[in-house]
Amino acid sequence: MTTKIQTIHFDADVALLEHVNKKIVKLESQHDRIMKVDVFLKLDNVAHQIKDKVAEIRVQVPRHELFVKHTTKSFEESFDLALESMLVQVKKVKEKETA
C-alpha cells in the first residue's frame, strides 16, 4: 500500500502528519489488497477569516476507487471522521468480494 499526503493552501506540521500516518494503518487491517491511499488536507474558504479544514481520502482497491470528504474546524477531527467513513466503505467492498 502506497500512501501519499498532500497539503493544499498550508504547510502541515509534524504532529499532524504523524497523526495521519498513525491512523491510516487501520485501513490495511480492513482490506489486504489496498493499492494506493491519497490523503488531501485543505483549507477551505481561503478568502474569509474563518477557514474550514477539509480532509479527503481516496483509496484504490482492485476494481474500486473509494472517496470520502469531511469538513470541520480542525484537521485532526476532519481526518478522523473521513477515516471512519472510509473504513465502513472498505469493509463493504471486502464483504462483497468475499460473498
C-alpha positions in Angstrom: 0.0 0.0 0.0 1.4 3.4 -1.0 0.3 6.4 0.9 0.6 10.0 -0.3 -0.3 13.0 1.9 -0.9 16.4 0.2 -1.5 19.7 1.9 -3.2 22.4 0.0 -3.0 26.2 0.9 -0.8 25.5 4.0 2.2 23.6 5.3 1.4 20.8 7.7 3.3 20.4 11.0 5.0 17.2 12.0 2.3 16.3 14.6 -0.5 16.4 12.0 1.5 14.3 9.6 2.3 11.7 12.3 -1.4 11.7 13.3 -2.4 10.9 9.7 0.3 8.2 9.2 -0.5 6.5 12.5 -4.3 6.3 11.8 -4.1 5.4 8.1 -2.6 2.0 9.0 -6.1 1.0 10.2 -7.1 0.7 6.6 -4.7 -2.2 6.0 -6.3 -4.2 8.7 -9.7 -4.0 6.9 -8.5 -4.9 3.4 -5.3 -6.6 2.4 -5.4 -5.6 -1.3 -5.3 -1.8 -0.9 -3.1 -0.5 -3.7 -3.0 3.3 -3.0 -4.2 5.8 -0.4 -4.2 9.5 -1.2 -4.9 12.0 1.7 -5.7 15.6 0.8 -5.7 18.2 3.6 -7.0 21.6 2.5 -8.0 25.0 3.9 -11.5 25.9 2.6 -12.9 29.5 2.4 -9.4 30.9 2.0 -10.9 34.4 1.3 -12.7 34.5 4.6 -11.3 34.9 8.1 -12.7 31.6 9.4 -11.1 28.8 7.5 -12.7 25.3 7.4 -10.4 22.3 7.5 -11.1 19.7 4.8 -9.9 16.2 4.8 -10.3 14.0 1.7 -9.3 10.4 1.4 -9.1 8.4 -1.8 -8.4 4.6 -1.6 -7.8 2.3 -4.6 -8.5 -1.4 -4.3 -8.8 -3.7 -7.3 -11.9 -2.7 -9.4 -12.9 0.1 -6.9 -11.9 3.7 -6.1 -13.4 4.9 -2.9 -13.6 8.6 -1.8 -14.7 10.5 1.3 -14.6 14.1 2.3 -15.2 15.8 5.7 -15.0 19.4 6.8 -14.7 20.7 10.4 -12.8 23.3 12.3 -9.7 21.1 12.8 -7.7 18.9 10.5 -7.5 16.0 13.1 -11.3 15.9 13.5 -11.9 16.2 9.8 -9.4 13.4 9.1 -10.7 11.1 11.8 -14.3 11.5 10.6 -13.2 10.8 7.0 -11.2 7.8 8.1 -14.2 6.3 9.9 -16.4 6.7 6.8 -13.6 5.2 4.7 -13.3 2.2 7.0 -17.0 1.5 6.5 -16.7 1.7 2.7 -13.6 -0.6 2.7 -15.4 -3.1 4.9 -18.4 -3.2 2.5 -16.1 -3.7 -0.5 -14.3 -6.5 1.3 -17.6 -8.2 2.2 -18.9 -8.0 -1.4 -15.6 -9.6 -2.6 -15.8 -12.5 -0.2 -19.5 -13.1 -0.7 
